[in-house]
Amino acid sequence: MKNKNYDIIIIGGGATGSGIALDAASRGLETLLLEKNDFAEGTSSRSTKLVHGGVRYLEKAIKQLNKDQFNLVKEGLKERSRLLKNAPHLCSKLTLITPIYKWWELPYMFVGLSLYDFVSGTKGLGRSGIVSRTKMLDKFPVIKKDGLVGGVKYYDGSFNDSRLTISLLQTAKKQGADCRNYCEVTGFKYDDNEKIIGVEVFDKVNNEKMTFEGTSIINAAGIFADKVNELDEQKAKKMLDLSSGIHIILDKKYLPSNEGLMIPKTEDGRVLFILPWMGKCLVGTTDDPTSLSEHPEVKENDVEYILRHLEIYFDLKIDKSEILAQWCGIRPLVAPDENADTSSIVREHEIRENKSGLISIIGGKWTTYRKMAEQLVDFVYKTQNKNKEKCKTKKMKLIGSKKLNLEYISEKIDFDTNEYLLSQYGDRIDAVLSSVENIEYLKEGEPYTNAEVIYTIKEEFVKKPMDYLVRRCNVALLDKNVSLEILDGIIQIMKTELIWDEEKTKKEKEEALELLNNSI
Ligand SMILES: Cc1cc2nc3c(=O)[nH]c(=O)nc-3n(C[C@H](O)[C@H](O)[C@H](O)COP(=O)(O)OP(=O)(O)OC[C@H]3O[C@@H](n4cnc5c(N)ncnc54)[C@H](O)[C@@H]3O)c2cc1C
């Protein structure tokens, strides 16, 4: 039993929960965040890695003359600008180009994308422009040449989602938040008036039951928000619709340029992105109604869909065996309210309060996590009848970015490792490298070292091999085979650092292998 009374207890350590933890702690609230698995193990490590206002949403806003939809795009663009300033080691400007195969599409796309610039206002990242056919072929040598007219370029942001979660949590921790992974909320505690006053928790690593008390309890459980809600109201109405999306990773040779391709409308009306990400080519995504799953599997027909579409836009055939890694994420979409007239209301996220006082925040997108957190903490102040402290996150630099020098070179490592560590850890690069006396590489030709594993165990909440492989160094999202090759080395380091016995070591290896081979 832990008796401390928190001002706010947050359930869920993805983008939404981590953003709330930082906002709340930086306003001076006693904050506890509980995550049942690893931080960002849910949807928040499985995005398309775009910080965006949403070009397609803008098209919809204009076609439907919908002001709410328009405001959402504007808000997304404002948050895009903040993210790029507050975490520059993890978020950067990205040029995206739409290939054009019909002459009449050129002015249509150009005007549309110029409008996207216009909506960005002073927060814009650059002006859209037309790219000639010759330049398109230079930048994208494998693009379909037949009928190619040219392209239209525009700008958005690219980011590292799982590492941003960690940076948010480290910053929240520095502001006083208590953030714990592998702690599942299994039930609630109530007072005599049936008001919620605490959470029952199972610590999965230490096999321990605990109780924490808090004034406001927040359900930020992403796709599990309905499940958490049912712990409070057994017959609660479903809040979410779930939709899955996959990504595949290919060799950089398919996208040698640092610019990405945006296919605005595939044959069935979806958007397809072909993006540079961490030295590889990321392709996605799909959008299919799905059911709840902790580690959703990538379906063969979704992979075939993506490969089939690559064949429409690329002058070559890509074999499934060339896929280096693949993963699936589930979107927590706000379910339409059947009783209300919602035709004109567009909401990406919502805050709801139960009779017991449980507050749920549902929906949203990564790009707007900060705004969602600000609104949620404002709401908490209202329910607690407290004088509101002003939100402090608009200009708050996240851990890794305060003294960032992207030109920094350490003599302890080779150039590629230096570049990799700077882009992942920013100004913490020296702290990573000083975790060990002798730096040892886990595999020749790859930037992963013993120093990084030990640093992430000590400073970044790593408790299991997959925490490091998927969500700290991201190698499992990039190349399954490399992950399998370095797994033993990581397990040996973890065995020593976390004092595992033989049985625990064997179990952790089996668990990691199962996930690597099936669904990360
Ligand atoms: C395919 C795909 C592509 C996307 N691309 C983009 C993009 O490019 N840009 C963008 O802005 N957005 C994108 N999104 C949206 C974005 O990823 C999500 O909106 C965001 O990650 C949701 O974060 P979350 O914190 O709400 O959910 P999650 O990340 O799922 O976090 C919820 C957490 O709650 C935990 N939890 C659940 N139950 C409990 C419990 N009982 N106790 C403790 N913890 C619990 C879960 O384990 C989970 O980690 C994409 C989404 C998908 C699926």
The ligand as an ORCA input file, in Angstrom:
! r2SCAN-3c Opt
* xyz 0 1
  C      -1.185      3.341    -38.485
  C      -1.191      4.638    -37.734
  C      -0.514      5.737    -38.242
  C      -0.525      6.941    -37.550
  N       0.202      7.980    -38.039
  C       0.217      9.160    -37.393
  C       1.042     10.219    -37.862
  O       1.805     10.075    -38.814
  N       0.985     11.395    -37.198
  C       0.176     11.595    -36.116
  O       0.135     12.708    -35.596
  N      -0.592     10.586    -35.619
  C      -0.571      9.379    -36.217
  N      -1.308      8.329    -35.730
  C      -2.117      8.538    -34.526
  C      -1.288      8.420    -33.232
  O      -0.319      7.417    -33.340
  C      -2.218      8.113    -32.060
  O      -3.247      9.052    -32.037
  C      -1.503      8.183    -30.721
  O      -0.329      7.424    -30.734
  C      -2.429      7.655    -29.622
  O      -1.744      7.757    -28.399
  P      -2.433      7.289    -27.044
  O      -1.518      7.659    -25.946
  O      -3.808      7.825    -26.986
  O      -2.570      5.710    -27.187
  P      -1.471      4.583    -26.926
  O      -0.179      4.914    -27.517
  O      -2.074      3.281    -27.324
  O      -1.281      4.612    -25.353
  C      -2.222      4.100    -24.447
  C      -1.463      3.300    -23.421
  O      -2.345      2.908    -22.354
  C      -1.859      1.703    -21.830
  N      -2.900      1.063    -21.017
  C      -4.052      0.508    -21.462
  N      -4.738     -0.011    -20.437
  C      -4.016      0.224    -19.318
  C      -4.200     -0.107    -17.949
  N      -5.282     -0.781    -17.526
  N      -3.248      0.271    -17.041
  C      -2.134      0.966    -17.463
  N      -1.921      1.266    -18.759
  C      -2.847      0.913    -19.672
  C      -1.500      0.917    -23.089
  O      -0.621     -0.156    -22.817
  C      -0.910      1.987    -23.978
  O       0.510      2.021    -23.933
  C      -1.274      7.083    -36.356
  C      -1.942      5.969    -35.841
  C      -1.881      4.760    -36.512
  C      -2.548      3.560    -35.932
*
